[in-house]
């Protein structure tokens, strides 16, 4: 069953907790990204855990192997249930990340970022050799499996191809989720919740369509309902 992750894209602890509280008992996962983590640090992860959430620490580590090892180890000590690195960091960096995970929280999920959903191949600073965004993401996902990562962060447009190429051996986390009628904002390679689930995505990250709603709990429940119906359709249920 696909799981909903709500992005707490907030500038500070107070705003983040105000976003999270209406979602207690409704949404299992929340995401802490760069802005919020830089403002508030690892203690916020513990606060969110005490509210009953599982926490995806979305910091996209990309550095020399030893530094990434320490960063992932620190994420585990902070209580994160999931964190991520850039697949572009290569095999040695991925090996170091896995070592850091094993030193602190062996059960923490470690995902690899393929190509950001705000980007297309035309945004790359280097020549893509004619490869489309979906091809680039697929190559990186195959590498992520070879590096023994648990999953990849990718657009819902790429999930089906990644699952097929890796024999369903990778979990897929999909940002850039926009319900019908919602603004795309800075996202470009977007899908609806139903499309992501039907493609096989395991985690769906949704931010502003929920946190910007007058009733975040109802918005989250509506998206979860769409996800359930899409899963039933995927299984061929009525």
VOBA-1610 file (N, C-alpha, C; in pm, whole numbers, padded with zeros to 5 digits, always signed):
BEGIN
Unk+00084-00120+00000Unk+00000+00000+00000Unk+00088+00125+00000Unk+00059+00218-00090Unk+00133+00343-00095Unk+00106+00426+00030Unk+00210+00496+00074Unk+00198+00577+00195Unk+00214+00725+00164Unk+00134+00806+00233Unk+00137+00950+00214Unk+00238+01014+00309Unk+00322+01102+00255Unk+00421+01177+00332Unk+00388+01325+00314Unk+00363+01396+00423Unk+00331+01538+00413Unk+00457+01620+00435Unk+00487+01706+00339Unk+00606+01791+00346Unk+00579+01912+00435Unk+00653+01921+00544Unk+00642+02037+00633Unk+00740+02144+00587Unk+00707+02207+00477Unk+00796+02308+00419Unk+00770+02441+00490Unk+00828+02453+00609Unk+00806+02567+00696Unk+00938+02634+00730Unk+00935+02762+00766Unk+01060+02832+00798Unk+01107+02813+00940Unk+01020+02761+01029Unk+01059+02749+01169Unk+00978+02641+01239Unk+01019+02609+01362Unk+00959+02502+01441Unk+00810+02528+01468Unk+00777+02650+01510Unk+00638+02679+01545Unk+00544+02653+01428Unk+00581+02704+01311Unk+00497+02684+01193Unk+00488+02538+01156Unk+00600+02466+01164Unk+00600+02324+01131Unk+00509+02244+01223Unk+00516+02273+01352Unk+00432+02200+01446Unk+00285+02236+01429Unk+00256+02361+01392Unk+00118+02400+01363Unk+00066+02325+01240Unk+00154+02301+01144Unk+00115+02221+01027Unk+00091+02075+01065Unk+00176+02023+01155Unk+00174+01880+01185Unk+00058+01840+01276Unk+00023+01923+01372Unk-00074+01881+01475Unk-00209+01840+01418Unk-00265+01911+01320Unk-00395+01866+01265Unk-00387+01731+01193Unk-00265+01686+01165Unk-00246+01563+01088Unk-00216+01443+01178Unk-00208+01465+01309Unk-00185+01353+01401Unk-00296+01251+01390Unk-00257+01125+01375Unk-00355+01019+01363Unk-00418+01007+01225Unk-00382+01099+01135Unk-00435+01099+00999Unk-00329+01055+00899Unk-00210+01113+00913Unk-00099+01087+00821Unk+00016+01022+00897Unk+00072+00913+00847Unk+00180+00846+00920Unk+00316+00912+00908Unk+00343+00978+00794Unk+00476+01030+00765Unk+00474+01181+00744Unk+00581+01247+00789Unk+00605+01387+00752Unk+00748+01401+00702Unk+00770+01506+00624Unk+00903+01531+00566Unk+00959+01662+00622Unk+01085+01656+00664Unk+01159+01775+00707Unk+01267+01800+00603Unk+01262+01920+00542Unk+01357+01952+00436Unk+01465+02048+00480Unk+01536+02101+00383Unk+01655+02181+00409Unk+01626+02309+00487Unk+01524+02384+00447Unk+01497+02512+00513Unk+01466+02491+00661Unk+01375+02398+00689Unk+01332+02375+00826Unk+01444+02316+00911Unk+01516+02220+00856Unk+01624+02157+00932Unk+01736+02256+00961Unk+01767+02341+00864Unk+01873+02441+00885Unk+01832+02540+00993Unk+01703+02571+00999Unk+01655+02667+01100Unk+01649+02607+01239Unk+01612+02478+01248Unk+01578+02422+01379Unk+01667+02305+01424Unk+01736+02240+01334Unk+01827+02134+01373Unk+01760+02001+01404Unk+01839+01904+01449Unk+01790+01767+01467Unk+01688+01750+01578Unk+01681+01842+01674Unk+01584+01826+01783Unk+01441+01822+01731Unk+01416+01889+01619Unk+01280+01890+01564Unk+01234+01751+01524Unk+01327+01669+01477Unk+01292+01532+01441Unk+01233+01460+01562Unk+01298+01477+01677Unk+01246+01415+01799Unk+01109+01465+01838Unk+01085+01596+01820Unk+00954+01652+01852Unk+00845+01590+01767Unk+00874+01574+01640Unk+00776+01515+01548Unk+00753+01367+01579Unk+00858+01299+01618Unk+00844+01157+01656Unk+00753+01144+01778Unk+00767+01237+01874Unk+00683+01233+01994Unk+00536+01257+01960Unk+00509+01326+01850Unk+00372+01347+01805Unk+00316+01225+01732Unk+00401+01125+01711Unk+00355+01000+01651Unk+00386+00983+01504Unk+00465+01074+01448Unk+00498+01066+01305Unk+00627+00989+01280Unk+00633+00925+01165Unk+00760+00880+01111Unk+00816+00995+01028Unk+00948+01012+01033Unk+01008+01132+00975Unk+01103+01097+00860Unk+01077+01160+00746Unk+01166+01155+00631Unk+01251+01281+00634Unk+01380+01263+00658Unk+01474+01375+00662Unk+01531+01394+00521Unk+01479+01494+00454Unk+01506+01515+00312Unk+01616+01619+00294Unk+01741+01576+00311Unk+01855+01668+00302Unk+01944+01640+00181Unk+01918+01532+00110Unk+01985+01504-00017Unk+02138+01515-00006Unk+02197+01437+00080Unk+02341+01445+00103Unk+02420+01417-00025Unk+02523+01500-00048Unk+02608+01486-00167Unk+02742+01551-00133Unk+02840+01466-00094Unk+02970+01519-00051Unk+03071+01405-00059Unk+03190+01427-00008Unk+03289+01320-00008Unk+03237+01206+00081Unk+03278+01082+00054Unk+03220+00968+00126Unk+03224+00979+00277Unk+03335+01020+00335Unk+03344+01024+00480Unk+03246+01124+00541Unk+03227+01237+00474Unk+03132+01337+00522Unk+02990+01285+00516Unk+02956+01218+00407Unk+02821+01163+00393Unk+02798+01052+00495Unk+02900+00973+00520Unk+02887+00869+00623Unk+02848+00931+00757Unk+02918+01037+00795Unk+02888+01102+00921Unk+02751+01167+00922Unk+02711+01226+00809Unk+02580+01291+00802Unk+02467+01191+00815Unk+02479+01077+00747Unk+02376+00974+00758Unk+02374+00916+00899Unk+02490+00896+00956Unk+02496+00847+01094Unk+02425+00944+01189Unk+02446+01073+01169Unk+02380+01172+01253Unk+02229+01173+01231Unk+02186+01151+01108Unk+02042+01143+01079Unk+01979+01027+01155Unk+02049+00916+01158Unk+02000+00800+01233Unk+01992+00828+01381Unk+02094+00892+01437Unk+02094+00926+01579Unk+01983+01026+01612Unk+01949+01111+01517Unk+01842+01209+01540Unk+01704+01145+01545Unk+01694+01022+01493Unk+01566+00952+01496Unk+01495+00945+01363Unk+01561+00988+01255Unk+01497+00983+01124Unk+01464+00839+01085Unk+01350+00822+01022Unk+01308+00690+00973Unk+01348+00669+00828Unk+01383+00779+00762Unk+01424+00775+00621Unk+01510+00897+00594Unk+01616+00880+00515Unk+01692+00995+00467Unk+01740+00964+00326Unk+01804+01061+00263Unk+01841+01039+00123Unk+01976+01100+00087Unk+02032+01047-00019Unk+02157+01095-00076Unk+02135+01113-00226Unk+02226+01180-00292Unk+02221+01189-00438Unk+02291+01068-00499Unk+02223+00999-00590Unk+02285+00885-00657Unk+02408+00930-00736Unk+02408+01053-00782Unk+02522+01105-00858Unk+02651+01104-00778Unk+02642+01087-00646Unk+02763+01079-00565Unk+02845+00954-00590Unk+02783+00855-00655Unk+02857+00735-00694Unk+02860+00625-00589Unk+02923+00515-00626Unk+02920+00395-00543Unk+02992+00412-00410Unk+03108+00475-00409Unk+03182+00490-00283Unk+03104+00575-00184Unk+03038+00680-00234Unk+02958+00762-00144Unk+02838+00683-00091Unk+02776+00602-00177Unk+02662+00521-00133Unk+02706+00417-00029Unk+02821+00355-00052Unk+02873+00259+00046Unk+02897+00327+00181Unk+02951+00448+00178Unk+02977+00521+00302Unk+02845+00556+00372Unk+02743+00594+00293Unk+02612+00625+00350Unk+02552+00503+00419Unk+02562+00389+00355Unk+02510+00265+00415Unk+02584+00232+00544Unk+02715+00256+00545Unk+02793+00231+00667Unk+02747+00323+00779Unk+02724+00452+00746Unk+02676+00545+00846Unk+02539+00506+00899Unk+02453+00457+00812Unk+02321+00409+00853Unk+02334+00291+00949Unk+02422+00197+00915Unk+02438+00077+00999Unk+02498+00110+01136Unk+02572+00219+01144Unk+02634+00259+01270Unk+02536+00329+01365Unk+02422+00370+01314Unk+02330+00447+01399Unk+02189+00392+01403Unk+02133+00360+01286Unk+01992+00317+01279Unk+01975+00222+01161Unk+02011+00095+01178Unk+02007+00001+01066Unk+01870-00012+00999Unk+01763+00023+01072Unk+01629+00011+01016Unk+01589+00134+00934Unk+01668+00241+00939Unk+01634+00363+00865Unk+01643+00337+00715Unk+01543+00381+00640Unk+01543+00366+00495Unk+01638+00468+00434Unk+01716+00424+00335Unk+01810+00511+00267Unk+01776+00515+00118Unk+01737+00632+00072Unk+01694+00650-00067Unk+01796+00731-00145Unk+01796+00712-00277Unk+01883+00787-00365Unk+01802+00879-00455Unk+01840+01005-00460Unk+01774+01102-00548Unk+01823+01082-00690Unk+01730+01070-00784Unk+01766+01058-00926Unk+01774+01197-00987Unk+01666+01245-01046Unk+01660+01379-01104Unk+01544+01453-01037Unk+01572+01572-00983Unk+01469+01647-00912Unk+01346+01669-01000Unk+01228+01662-00939Unk+01105+01678-01016Unk+01082+01822-01062Unk+01163+01914-01014Unk+01156+02051-01064Unk+01240+02070-01190Unk+01310+01963-01233Unk+01403+01973-01345Unk+01358+01889-01463Unk+01403+01931-01581Unk+01399+01846-01700Unk+01543+01836-01751Unk+01561+01762-01859Unk+01697+01744-01912Unk+01758+01878-01955Unk+01675+01977-01988Unk+01728+02106-02033Unk+01788+02187-01919Unk+01759+02149-01794Unk+01813+02220-01679Unk+01953+02172-01641Unk+01996+02060-01696Unk+02127+02006-01660Unk+02239+02096-01710Unk+02340+02123-01627Unk+02450+02210-01670Unk+02545+02141-01768Unk+02531+02010-01783Unk+02616+01933-01876Unk+02530+01875-01987Unk+02592+01845-02098Unk+02521+01785-02211Unk+02468+01648-02171Unk+02339+01627-02187Unk+02279+01499-02151Unk+02296+01394-02259Unk+02362+01430-02368Unk+02382+01334-02476Unk+02253+01297-02546Unk+02153+01385-02535Unk+02025+01358-02599Unk+01929+01278-02514Unk+01974+01237-02395Unk+01887+01157-02309Unk+01777+01244-02249Unk+01657+01189-02242Unk+01545+01257-02179Unk+01551+01238-02027Unk+01473+01320-01956Unk+01472+01313-01810Unk+01442+01172-01760Unk+01347+01105-01825Unk+01309+00971-01782Unk+01425+00872-01798Unk+01504+00888-01903Unk+01618+00800-01925Unk+01727+00825-01821Unk+01749+00951-01790Unk+01851+00985-01689Unk+01811+00928-01554Unk+01684+00947-01517Unk+01635+00894-01389Unk+01646+00742-01385Unk+01616+00677-01495Unk+01622+00531-01499Unk+01765+00482-01480Unk+01861+00544-01547Unk+02002+00503-01532Unk+02047+00517-01386Unk+02009+00628-01325Unk+02048+00651-01187Unk+01979+00552-01093Unk+01855+00518-01121Unk+01784+00420-01038Unk+01847+00282-01046Unk+01888+00242-01164Unk+01955+00113-01179Unk+02086+00113-01099Unk+02156+00225-01101Unk+02277+00238-01019Unk+02244+00228-00871Unk+02135+00293-00829Unk+02095+00290-00688Unk+02070+00148-00640Unk+02010+00067-00726Unk+01989-00074-00689Unk+02123-00145-00676Unk+02213-00118-00769Unk+02346-00181-00764Unk+02423-00139-00639Unk+02391-00020-00586Unk+02458+00029-00465Unk+02390-00020-00337Unk+02282-00098-00352Unk+02208-00156-00238Unk+02130-00052-00157Unk+02089+00056-00222Unk+02000+00150-00155Unk+01860+00090-00148Unk+01780+00140-00054Unk+01645+00086-00037Unk+01549+00134-00143Unk+01574+00250-00196Unk+01481+00304-00294Unk+01537+00429-00360Unk+01453+00490-00443Unk+01492+00611-00514Unk+01381+00715-00504Unk+01424+00840-00516Unk+01332+00952-00527Unk+01321+00986-00676Unk+01200+00980-00728Unk+01182+01000-00872Unk+01043+01054-00900Unk+01023+01105-01020Unk+00891+01148-01062Unk+00800+01028-01080Unk+00671+01051-01061Unk+00574+00944-01088Unk+00573+00903-01234Unk+00624+00988-01321Unk+00631+00955-01463Unk+00734+00846-01490Unk+00825+00824-01395Unk+00934+00729-01416Unk+00922+00601-01334Unk+00824+00596-01244Unk+00815+00482-01152Unk+00798+00350-01225Unk+00706+00345-01321Unk+00678+00219-01388Unk+00802+00163-01457Unk+00875+00249-01526Unk+00997+00204-01594Unk+01104+00159-01496Unk+01116+00230-01384Unk+01215+00194-01283Unk+01180+00061-01220Unk+01054+00041-01188Unk+01011-00086-01129Unk+01040-00202-01224Unk+01012-00181-01351Unk+01035-00287-01449Unk+01184-00317-01464Unk+01267-00212-01466Unk+01411-00230-01487Unk+01481-00290-01367Unk+01421-00276-01250Unk+01486-00327-01127Unk+01409-00445-01068Unk+01319-00502-01146Unk+01239-00617-01102Unk+01167-00588-00970Unk+01111-00466-00960Unk+01041-00423-00839Unk+01132-00429-00715Unk+01263-00426-00739Unk+01355-00438-00626Unk+01384-00309-00553Unk+01327-00198-00602Unk+01349-00068-00539Unk+01216-00007-00498Unk+01214+00054-00380Unk+01101+00137-00342Unk+01112+00269-00417Unk+00998+00328-00450Unk+00997+00457-00520Unk+00921+00560-00437Unk+00986+00672-00412Unk+00926+00784-00341Unk+00907+00896-00442Unk+00784+00946-00449Unk+00749+01040-00554Unk+00707+01175-00500Unk+00792+01277-00517Unk+00748+01415-00492Unk+00679+01469-00617Unk+00648+01598-00617Unk+00582+01655-00735Unk+00442+01602-00753Unk+00375+01568-00643Unk+00237+01520-00650Unk+00143+01639-00646Unk+00055+01647-00742Unk-00042+01756-00747Unk-00181+01701-00780Unk-00276+01713-00686Unk-00414+01673-00719Unk-00465+01755-00836Unk-00567+01703-00905Unk-00626+01777-01017Unk-00668+01916-00971Unk-00627+02016-01048Unk-00666+02153-01017Unk-00567+02227-00930Unk-00472+02158-00869Unk-00375+02225-00782Unk-00266+02291-00867Unk-00210+02400-00816Unk-00103+02469-00886Unk+00025+02387-00886Unk+00100+02394-00995Unk+00227+02321-01003Unk+00338+02388-00923Unk+00327+02521-00904Unk+00432+02598-00838Unk+00564+02574-00910Unk+00673+02533-00837Unk+00802+02516-00902Unk+00826+02374-00952Unk+00724+02288-00940Unk+00738+02152-00990Unk+00707+02145-01139Unk+00773+02052-01209Unk+00754+02042-01354Unk+00711+01903-01398Unk+00777+01798-01348Unk+00741+01662-01387Unk+00645+01607-01280Unk+00517+01644-01293Unk+00420+01615-01188Unk+00320+01509-01231Unk+00257+01446-01130Unk+00148+01352-01153Unk+00045+01371-01042Unk-00074+01318-01062Unk-00176+01319-00957Unk-00149+01204-00860Unk-00210+01207-00741Unk-00195+01093-00650Unk-00235+00961-00713Unk-00345+00961-00787Unk-00391+00837-00850Unk-00290+00785-00951Unk-00235+00875-01032Unk-00136+00833-01132Unk-00012+00774-01066Unk+00032+00835-00955Unk+00151+00784-00886Unk+00127+00644-00831Unk+00011+00624-00770Unk-00020+00492-00714Unk-00034+00388-00824Unk-00104+00423-00931Unk-00123+00328-01040Unk+00009+00291-01106Unk+00106+00381-01101Unk+00239+00350-01156Unk+00322+00263-01064Unk+00282+00254-00937Unk+00353+00169-00843Unk+00435+00241-00738Unk+00416+00373-00724Unk+00493+00447-00625Unk+00459+00400-00484Unk+00561+00390-00400Unk+00544+00339-00264Unk+00520+00451-00163Unk+00576+00569-00188Unk+00558+00686-00101Unk+00524+00806-00188Unk+00423+00882-00150Unk+00383+01002-00221Unk+00405+01121-00129Unk+00485+01217-00174Unk+00513+01337-00094Unk+00424+01451-00143Unk+00344+01504-00052Unk+00254+01614-00085Unk+00274+01724+00019Unk+00288+01847-00026Unk+00309+01958+00066Unk+00195+02057+00065Unk+00209+02160-00018Unk+00117+02273-00016Unk-00030+02238-00038Unk-00065+02140-00123Unk-00207+02106-00135Unk-00271+02061-00004Unk-00188+02016+00092Unk-00239+01978+00224Unk-00214+02088+00326Unk-00088+02128+00342Unk-00053+02224+00447Unk-00109+02363+00420Unk-00137+02395+00294Unk-00194+02524+00260Unk-00345+02525+00260Unk-00404+02410+00293Unk-00550+02400+00295Unk-00607+02457+00424Unk-00731+02505+00419Unk-00798+02554+00539Unk-00820+02441+00638Unk-00838+02320+00586Unk-00857+02201+00669Unk-00759+02093+00624Unk-00635+02098+00673Unk-00532+02004+00628Unk-00570+01857+00648Unk-00637+01825+00758Unk-00674+01686+00783Unk-00770+01635+00676Unk-00866+01718+00637Unk-00961+01677+00534Unk-00894+01666+00397Unk-00802+01758+00370Unk-00728+01752+00243Unk-00645+01624+00236Unk-00582+01588+00349Unk-00501+01466+00353Unk-00590+01343+00335Unk-00704+01342+00400Unk-00796+01228+00388Unk-00847+01213+00245Unk-00872+01325+00179Unk-00919+01320+00041Unk-00813+01257-00050Unk-00687+01297-00029Unk-00579+01239-00110Unk-00562+01091-00078Unk-00571+01055+00050Unk-00560+00914+00087Unk-00674+00832+00026Unk-00793+00891+00019Unk-00905+00822-00046Unk-00877+00798-00193Unk-00820+00898-00260Unk-00783+00883-00400Unk-00677+00774-00416Unk-00583+00769-00323Unk-00479+00667-00328Unk-00537+00527-00310Unk-00631+00512-00218Unk-00693+00381-00195Unk-00769+00336-00318Unk-00845+00425-00378Unk-00921+00389-00499Unk-00828+00351-00613Unk-00717+00424-00626Unk-00621+00393-00732Unk-00556+00257-00708Unk-00526+00225-00582Unk-00466+00096-00549Unk-00563-00018-00580Unk-00690+00003-00550Unk-00790-00099-00579Unk-00802-00120-00732Unk-00797-00011-00806Unk-00803-00022-00952Unk-00681-00094-01006Unk-00566-00068-00948Unk-00441-00133-00992Unk-00448-00283-00968Unk-00514-00321-00856Unk-00528-00464-00826Unk-00644-00528-00899Unk-00720-00447-00974Unk-00833-00502-01047Unk-00958-00521-00964Unk-00963-00452-00849Unk-01081-00461-00763Unk-01185-00360-00809Unk-01309-00387-00776Unk-01417-00296-00814Unk-01426-00180-00717
//
